[in-house]
Amino acid sequence: MTENRTSGLDRRAFVRLGVAGGAASLVAACGWDGGNALRPRLLDISRLNDWVGEKILFAPTRLARTYTAAERSAMLPGYFISNSLPTLATPSAWRLRVDGLVRQPLDLSLDDLMGMPRVTYTVKHHCVEGWSAIATWHGVPVSAVVRRCQPLDAARYIRFVSFDSDYSNGWDMASALHPQTILAYGLNDHPLPPAHGAPLRLYAPTKLGYKMTKYLVSLTFTDKRPGGYWEDQGYPWFGGI
C-alpha cells in the first residue's frame, strides 16, 4: 500500500518531527535548555517545529475535534507564573485594552465582551508536558474583537499580555482569526475561575496550553513578531497541534 504524503513529507517524517519537537518542548518544560552544547540544536528543532506547524499542519478552516459534556475530564490543572494566585485589587475596574496598529482602540469591560457573539465548545486541552483534559469553554471569538478594532494593513501579529507577572504570548494573525480562537470568560458552564485565568483568558484547541494567555489585560497589534514568556526561553513560537 502506498504511504499517504502531504506536501512532500510522509507520515514517518511527521513522526520524526513530532518526536523531535516534543522532546525540545519537554526539555524546556522541565527547566533545562540543554546547556551550551545542546542549546543551539534544540533551538533549531524548535524553529523547524514552528515551520511545520505554521506552513504545513495549520489550516484556517481545520477545526479541532469537539466532545460532549459527558466526556469532560474530572479535573483540568491550573497554572500561573506568580508565586500566588493572581488577583485583581478592584475587579470591577478591569478592562481589556486593544491597541497598537488599529483604527479603533478599545477598552472593553467583561459585560462588553459578554454582549458580543458567543462561542461554546467542548474540546481537548493539550499541555506541552504531555497531559490532556477535556473541558467546555465559553467566550467571544477573537475575530469579533478584530472586526471591531479594525487593524491596519500592516498588522500581522497580536501580543497578548497578562496581569500575572506580565506573562505574554505572540500570535500570528491567521491563528488569532481561527474560528475556534476565543477570549474565554466561562469554563464548564460557570464563570471562569481564578485558577484558570479569570476574568478573561485566551483559548484555542489548536494550540498547546502555554500559548493560551491567562488573566488578559491587553491585545496589541503589531507588524513585528512578538516574543513571549516561554517562547523567549526556547519553546516553539507557533505552538500548534
N, C-alpha and C positions, 0 to 999 in steps of 0.2 A: 504494500500500500504506500502511495506517495505521501510524504510528510507535508502538512499544510505549511505555507510560508506567508509571511506578512512583511512587505517592504524589504524583501531580501534577507530577512532574519527568520530562521526556523525555530521550532519550539525549544530545541536543546540550547540554542543560542540565548533565548529569552531566559531559560532556567539558569544558565551560567551568569547572565547579567543580574538576575534576581538574587541569586546567592551572593554574588559579589557586593551588590548594593546593600542587601540586607546585612551582610557582615560589617560593612563600613558603618551603617547606621547603628547597629547594636554596639559596636565598639565605642562610638561616641556616647550612646545612651548610658554605658557603664562608666563614663567619665574618663576614659583613656583614649587618646588620639593617635596612638601608635609610636609616639616618640619621634625623634629626628629621622630615624631610618625609614619608618613606615608611613609617616605623615603625608609626604608628597604622593605616595601611591594610593593611599586612602582618599585623598582629595581628588585624584584623577578618577577613581572609581565613582566618587560622589558626582563629579561633573558628567561622567558617562551615564549614570543613572538618571540625572536630570534630562539629558538629551533624549534618552529613550522614552522617558515618561512624557515629555512635552511634545516631541516630534512624531512619535510612533504610537504610543498607547493612548494618549488623550484624544478625545473627540468631543466637540461641543454638544453633541446630541446623545452621547452614550450615557445612559443612566445606571447608577448603582442599583443593585437588586433591593427590593423592598420586602418587608416581612409583615406578619400580622401582629397585633398587640399581644396575642397569646404567646408569641415566640420571644418576647422580651427577656433579656437576661436578668437574673436576680440582683445583680449589682453592676454598677459602672464606676470604676475607680475615679476619684477626682484628684487632680494635681494642680499645684500652684508654685510659683517661683519664690515668693517671700517666705520667711520663716513661720508666719502665722497666716491664718485665713484672711485674705484681703477683704476689707470692708470699706464702705463709704461713710464719711463723717455725717453727711447730710444727703441721704438717698434721694430725697425729693428734688435736689438741685442737680442731679446727674443729667447730663446731656451728651449726645453723640455728635461730635463735631465732624463735619465733612468739608474738606478744604483742599487747597493745592491747585492743580490745573483744572479748575471748574469754572463754569459761567455763573453758577448759583451756589455759593457756600451755604451750608445748612447747619442748624443747631436743632437736633431732634430729641424730643422727650420720649420716654417709653410709651406714653399714650399716642404720640405721633406715629411711632413705628407700629404699634398695635392696630392703628387705624388704616394702615396700608395693606396691600394684598397679602394674604396669609398662606403659608405652606405648612402642611403637616405630613411627615413621613416617618416610617419605622425602618431603620437601616442598621447595618452593622458598622460599628466603630472599630478602627484598626489602629493599634498603638505600635510605635516603632520598636517597642520592647518585645513584641511578639504575641500579645494577648489581643482578644477581640471581645466585643459585647454588643448586644442588640438593644436599641432604645428608640423611643419615639421623640422626635423634636418638632417644635412649633416655632415659626418665625416668619420674617419678611424676606423675600428674595433680595440679594444684593443688587440684582438688576433693576429692581424698583427704585432703590436709592440712586442708582446710577442715572436712571432716566430723569429723576427729579433734580439732580445737581448739574447735569449737562456737562460732562467732561469735555475739555478742549481736544482737538485732534491730536495734539502732541502727547496726551496722557496715555501711557502704555502699561502702567503698573499702579497698584494701590498698596500703601503702607498702613497696616492695622496696628494700633497701639493700645496697650492695656494700662490700667491703673495698678496692676500687680507688678511693682518694681520696674515699670516702663518696659515690660515684655513687648516684643513686636514681631511681626511677620511681614514679608513682602510677597505679594501675589501678582501674577500676570493678569491682564485684563480678561483674557479668554476664560481662565479658570474662575475668576470672580463672577463672570456673567453666566456661568453654567447654571442651568435651571435648578439644580439641587444645592447650590451655594446660597446659604441663608444667614441672616443675623437672627440667632435663636434667642427667644425670651421665655421658652417653655420646654419642659422635659417630662415625658411620661404623663401628659395631661395635667400638669401642675406648673406654676411659675418656676422659672429656672432657679435652682437652689444656689446658695453662695458657694458651695464646694465645686460647682460646675460652671462658675463664671458670671453669676448674677451681677447686674441686671441684664447684661447682654453679652453674647459671645458669637464668634464666627463659627459656622459649621458647614461641613461638606463631606459626604460619604466617599467622595472620590479622592480624598487626601488622607495622609497619615495624621494622627492626632496632634502632633506638635505644631502643625500648620494652622490649627483652629484657635486663634487668639481668644482667650477668655477675658472677662472684665473690660470690655471695649470702652474706649473713650474717644477714639478718632479714626477716621479714614482719610488719608491724604493721597491725592492723585499726583503722579509724578511721571516724568519722562525717563528717569533713571531707575534701574532695578534696585529696590531697597534690600538691605540685608535683613537679619533677624536674629533673635536671641540664640537659637540653636544653629541656625544656618551659618552664622559667623564663626561657629566653633567646629564646622565641618560637616554638619548634616546636609543631605541633599536639599537644594533650594526649592525645587519643584515639589517634591514630597508627594507625588501622585501614586495611586494604587490601581 
